[in-house]
Amino acid sequence: MGDRLRIRTVVAALLAAVLMAGGCSADDTTQSGDVSTTSRPAITTTNTPQAPQGVFVGVDGVASDTTDTSRIVSLTGDITEIIFALGRGDDVVAVDITTTYPEAADQLKRDGANVGFGQALSAEAVLRYEPTLVIGDQTIEPAETIEQLRNAGVPVAILEYQTTLPGVETKIMHVAEILGEVEAGQELAGEVMESVAVAQRLAARAETAPRVAYLYSRGPSLLFLFGANLPTQAMIEGAGALDAGAELGEGPISLTPEALIAAAPDVIVLPESGVEGLGGLDALLEIPGVAETPAAAAGAFLVYDEAYFFNLGPRVGDALTEFVNDLFPELAD
């Protein structure tokens, strides 16, 4: 397994384990990527030139028959958001437990139509919904389950896991291709990427580049500093800031006082659920090393819903705009 795929799988497993413990409320190689409309490539509409209509060749090289999309099981929250944004939410019969948006998808999950964690997937959990199509990405495990579903005659389309802003466009277009909604996908991708570009143009007006650290927490016993090759890096660098965690290494980095002090963040970003798990921001200051950061001295803590901040789905432009405005309030009109 390549290093980047290993990091993605570790993070996915971490998030899955956290959600299980705390409840279910929750092809570019550049890091953040410049997605300005003058520099980004044209939207593509096919996964591979050889794939005929109604067939999707996934990143795993397997061709899936996607002609029947009447009963869809979505295995990741970002893919679920895209399906609903393309107007195909009525065809979704079940989702994974990390799906939290939109409300209709979250309600579907709360009503019991969920298959559990995509990173600990069982064939039985999926097959009981009689899907005609399953859509996931490279983080879905175990591989044996995917094979069992395919052996049962269920097409399983596997997308590349995206960690960059340009990758959002790729992801949207691949889902659109699978669903036969290429025109709607082009429209959605164009709107989303333009909103990202607007946020980046706003960030470019800032005179400083603060050091930002993403601190992942679900309580004092589960603390990580998110590093390079994660969606959080795309958001931080996309907002014109420096990712302090990325300078220390890749993937989730165990949080130690030494690591946090070395990162020296001017701003610390946290998930809402993590702050709740700690008992509030006052409790955050009791974590060794936090009080010694420039962020603590300035009281510079930003809190977001984790899916909103780093799912890299249709809401990414809105999230990035909000993040830029919070980082640089002086830029507000």
Residue, then its C-alpha position, 0 to 999 in steps of 0.5 A: m500500500g502506498d504511503r498516501l493511501r496508507i495515510r488516507t486509510v489511517v485517517a478514515a479508520l480514526l474518524a470511524a472509530v471516533l464516531m463509533a465511540g461518540g455517536c454518529s452526529a457527525d489526480d492532482t498532486t498539489q497540496s491546496g491547488d490553485v483553482s482560479t478559473t483562469s488556470r484550472p483545466a477544463i472539466t472532464t466528463t469521462n473517467t477513461p476514454q475507453a469506457p462505454q456509456g453506462v460503465f465506470v472504471g474505478v481507480d481500482g481498475v474494475a469496470s462497473d455497470t452503472t446503467d441501473t442507479s435506482r437503488i444507490v448505497s453511498l459509502t462516504g459522506d462527501i459522495t452522499e452530498i454530491i449525489f444529493a446535490l446532483g438531484r439524485g437523493d431520492d435514489v439513495v436507499a442507504v448511507d454510511i454512518t459518517t453522512t451528516y448532510p444534507e438533512a434528508a440524507d442525515q434523516l435517512k441514516r437516523d431512520g436506520a438506513n445506514v450500512g455502518f462504517g465504510q472502513a469496516l464494511s460488511a457485505e450483509a449490511v449493504l445487501r439487505y438494501e438490495p442496491t443496484l449500485v454502490i459508490g465508495d472510494q479508496t478508503i473503503e475496507p476490507a477489500e474482501t467485502i467489496e469483492q463479495l458485493r461484486n460476486a453477488g452481482v452488485p456493481v461497486a464503483i470505487l473513486e480516488y480519495q481526494t485531498t486537494l481542492p482541484g480534486v473536488e472537481t474530479k470527484i464531482m464529475h466522476v459521481a456525475e458520470i456514474l449517475g449519468e448526470v454529466e451536464a448537471g455535474q458540469e454545472l455543479a462543479g463549475e459553481v463549486m470551483e468558482s466559489v473556491a476561486v472567489a474565496q482564494r482571491l479574497a484570501a490573496r488580499a491578506e497581508t499576512a499568512p498565519r500559521v494554522a494547526y488543525l487539532y483533531s480531538r474527541g476528548p483528552s485521550l484522543l488528540f491528533l495534529f493533522g499533518a500533510n496530505l490530508p483535506t485539512q491541508a488543502m483548506i488551510e493552504g487554500a485560505g492563504a495560510l501556512d499549515a503548521g502541522a504539515e511541516l511536522g509530517e504526514g497524516p495524523i500526528s500524535l499530539t504531544p506538548e513538544a509537537l504543538i509547541a514546535a508547530a507554533p500555530d497562530v490559529i488552532v482549528l478544531p471540530e465542534s464535536g472535539v471541543e464538546g468532547l473536551g468540555g469546551l475551549d477552557a478545557l482545551l487550554e489545560i492540554p499540555g502545550v496548548a497554552e504555550t502557543p501563539a494561538a492561545a495567547a491571542g485566543a485564536f481558536l476556530v471551531y467548525d463542523e468537521a464534515y463541513f470543514f474537510n469533506l471537500g464536497p459541494r460545500v467546500g467553497d462556502a466552508l473556505t469562504e467562511f474560513v477565510n473571513d474568520l482568518f482575515p476579518e479585516l478583509a470583510d467588505 
